[in-house]
Amino acid sequence: AEAHGGLDINHPAGTPIWTPIAFEDQYLFNSLGGGDNNNRWRGIHTWPNGARWVVQVHHVIRVLAEEHAPVPAGFRIADGAGVLCGSHEHSHFVFKIEDYGEEILLDPWILFWQMYRDRELTRA
């Protein structure tokens, strides 16, 4: 089980948020402009077998891509850590898989760990 519905990472308001994988669809599913109390972004990647990976980032200041347009891996999608952050500036990350009619929440650290590992390998 997970305690907070994802992973909070403390960083200053305006910190760039990059896409870890390509997304065919991405959009704000909550927004200040829509009357919500937070800006929450969601990217969706659908695999050939129909499984979907869903990555979310909450507390974003602004999204830098046109909603519902595809974006590649490594795209600067947003500026984070600036909306409804409470006592400290942070971004909240969610990673889930939708497959076989089920939704499974995963620890988003899996994505960060792989990105850091890939970065180490490309520097060698």
N, C-alpha and C positions, 0 to 999 in steps of 0.2 A: 504494500500500500504506500501511498505517498501522502505527505503531510500538508502540502501547500499547493497542490495542483500544478506543480512545475518547479522551476528553479529560478531564484532571484540572484542576479549578479549586480553588485554595487559598482556603479561608475557614474561619472558626471553627466548632467543633462547635456544633450547634444551629441553624445557618443555615437559614432557611426555603427549601424547594424547591417551586416552583410548576409546574403543568402548562402546557406551551407550547401544547397542543392538547387537545381533548376525547378521552377514551379510553372505549371501551365496556367494556374489561376492564383490570384492573390488579391487581397482586399482588406479594408477595415471592416470588421464585423461589429464593432462598437466604435462610436466616434463622438467627440464633443459637438461637432457640427450636427449630428443626428440627435442630440439631446441626451446622450449617455454621459457618464461621469469619467470616462477614460477613453483613450484611443487604443484599440486592440487590433493588431494586424494578424492575418492568417494567410499562409501559403499552402497550396495543395499540389502534390505531385502524384499522378496516377501511373502506376506501373502497368506493363502489358497484360499482366494477369488480373487486373482490376483492383488490386490492393491500392490503398491511398495512404500516403504519408502526409500528415498535417503538422505544420510547424507554426507556432504562434509566438508573437512578441507583444507584450502589454506595456503600457506607459510610454508609447512612442509620441514624440512631438509632432513629427510629420512623416508621411510616406512619400518617397521620391519617384515612384513609378505610377503610371496610370492604372487605376484599379481594373482588375480582370484581364490585364495584359500579361502574357508570359514574361518571365524574367529568367536569366541564366544563373547558374551557380556563380558565386562571387560578386553578385550585384549589390551595390549599396542601396538597400531597400528603404531605410528609414534612419532618422535621428532618434535615439532612445532616451529613456530615463528622465522624462520631463513632465509627465502628467500624472496627477494623483499618486505621488510616490510616498506620501506619508513622511516619516521622520528622516529618511535618507533617500538620495537619488539612486535608482536602480531600474533595471529592466527585468521583466518576468518572462521566462521562456517555457513553452509547453511543446511537447512532442508526442504525437499519438499516431497509431496505425489503425486504419479501418479496413477490415478484411473479414470475409466469411460472415458478414452481418454483425460483427462485433467491433467495438471501439476499445483499444488497449492503450492506456496512458503509459508512456515510458519515461525514464529519467533523461531529461534533455542533456545531461552531462555526457551521454553517449556521443552526441554530435560534436560537442566541444572537444572531447578527448580525441576523436578521429581527426578533426581539423588541426589540432595541435600536432598530432602525430604526422599527418601529411605534410605539414609545414616543416617539421624536423627533417623528413626524408628529402624534401626538395632543396634544403640547404646543404645537404651532405654532398 
